[in-house]
Amino acid sequence: MTPNQPQSQFGSTTNDMREFATEQAEETLQSAKRHRAREYGRYADETVQQNPWAAVSIGFGVGVVMGALLMMAARR
């Protein structure tokens, strides 16, 4: 018997169950991540709608900082 072959019918079933459980766990994790991302998106949307000028100011500031960093990197 080779190491890759299951020793009995139960060994194959155990491997199938393990694969099934792993797939289910991965699907559940991905679903939870998507749900959390949607919640963060809704929160960000509500915050920007409540404070549009603050959002514009923050975006401008981040753009200036990123531009300055890119200019410094380009000079090297």
Buried (B, 14 or more C-beta within 10 A) or exposed (E): EEEEEEEEEEEEEEEEEEEEEEEEEEEEEEEEEEEEEEEEEEEEEEEBEEEEEEBEEEEEEEEEEEEEEEEEEEEE
